[in-house]
């Protein structure tokens, strides 16, 4: 791989702390079932997804309002912060006890440490909650590498059947992390 390709690959990859879990699934499930049907736990996961969609739509509307009515935009942002605080207290509190996990993320896939071996070519369902916004992603991935390292495994996986909305969430997380760096 050329140095330019390596630099480009690193530019589109971030290391981030997220709430994360992974569960093996069979190929039939990965090919024919929606990831959210496999891995969403209870109604609170659906609330997280709905809040993320509403937040995305609100940001689009805010960009239109910003140029025409900056005072109204400031007020609306305060209301959004208030709603977000209430949501964190109710819905998000059920996820805050889960440990944060360091992952390496790109537009195409993910690398993470696993306590168990995952076989190359096998499928998993991933649940990722990006912090601090608690933006959720549930998707399938196919294992491309699993290497033993110090009583755990370094795993690399390529996203499988990633939905467009999930791609947007990942792209936004990548962009935000790169801007902060």
N, C-alpha and C positions, 0 to 999 in steps of 0.2 A: 504494500500500500504506500502510495507517495506521501510525502510530508504534508502537502496541501490537502489531500483526501483525509489524512489523519487529523489535521487541524480542524477541518470542516466537520468531521465526525464528532470531535470533542466539543465544538461550538454548539452542536445540536443535542448535547447530552448534559444532564445535570445530575448532581447527587443531592437528594433532598430527604428530609425527615417527614414521614407520612404515617398515618394509621393504615396498616396493611395486613392482609392475610391472604393465604393461598391454599387451595384445596384441589387435589387431583380429581379429574373427571375422565370418563371414557371418551373415545373418539366420536362415538355416536351422539353423545350429549353435546360435545363441542360443535359438531357439524349441524345439528338440527334443533337445538334448543336455544332460547335467548339466555344470555348470561345472567340477566337480572332474575330470571325465573329459577335459576339454580342457586344463586348466592344471596339474595336479599333476605335479610332477617327482619321479619315483622314490618309493621307499617312505618316505623321511623326511618327506614332506608328510603322508602318512597317519598317521605317528607323531605329528606335531604336532597333527593333528586329534584323535586318540585321547587324547593327553595333555590337551587342552583339555576334552574331554568328561568325562574322569575327574576333572579338577580341579573342574569345575562340580558334579559329583555329590558330591565330597568336601566342598565348601563347604556343600551342603544338609545333609549328615550332621553337619557340624561345628556348625551352628546348633542342632541338636537336642541334641547332646552338651554344648554350652556351658553351658546352664542346669543340667544334671544332674551333670556331671563336669568341672569346669574344669581340673583337673590332667591328666586324660586328654587333654583337648583340647590343652593346651600340648604334651604329649608327641607327639601326632599331628601337630601343626603342625611340630614339629622334624623328624619323619620326612619330612613332605612337603617341607620345605626341603632336606633331604638328597637326596631323590629328584630334586627340581628342579635341584639343583646338578649331579648326574650327567647329567641330561637335557641341561642347557645345554652340558656338556662334550662330549657325544656328538652328539646330534641337532642342537642349536641351533648348534653351531660351523659347520655347513655353510651357515648363513644369515648369520652375523655379518660376513662379508666384504662382503655386499651393502650398498650405500649406503642411508642413511636418507633418506627423502623427506618433505617437508612436504606434507600434504594438508589440505583443509578437508572435514570430514565431517558429514553430518546423517543422520537416520534414513532419509531418502528417496534420498540421493545423495552425490556426491563431487565435489570440484573439485581439480584438480592441474595442474602444468605438464608439458607434453609436448614432446619435441624434434621431433615430427612432427605434421603436421596430421591431425586426425581429423574426418571429415565429420559434420555434423549429421544425426541419424537413423541413423547407422551404429552397430554393436554392437562391444563390446570385452569381453574377459574380464579381470577384475581379480584380482590376488593381493595381499592385504594381510596383513601380520603385525604385530599390535599389540605394542608393547614396553612394559615389559620382560618381560612374561609369555610372549611369543612365541605369542600366540593368533592362529590363522590364520582368514582368510575368503577363499574363492574364490567369485566371483559374476560374473554378466553385468551390463553396464550399457549404456544407450543414450545416445549423445552428444546433449546438448541445446544445447551452445554450444561453439565453438572460436574463440578470438580470437588473432591474431598479436600477440606482444609481445616485443620485444628478442631476436630469434633463437630464440624458443621460442613455445609456444602455451599460453594459459590455457584449460583444458578444464573443462567442467561436464558431468556425466553423472548420469542417474537410474538407480538400481538396477533390474534387470530379472530377474524370477523369483527374487527373493531368498528363500531358504529360511528357515523359522522359526528354526532354530538359528543361522543367520547373523545374522538380525535381532536375536536376543538378544545375540550377541557385540558387535554394533555399539551396541546400547542400553547395554550394560554399559560399553563404552569411553567413550561419551558421558557417562554418569552419573559414572564415575570421574574423567574430566577436569574436569567441572564441579565436583565436590566438591573437587578439588585447587586449582581456581581460587578 
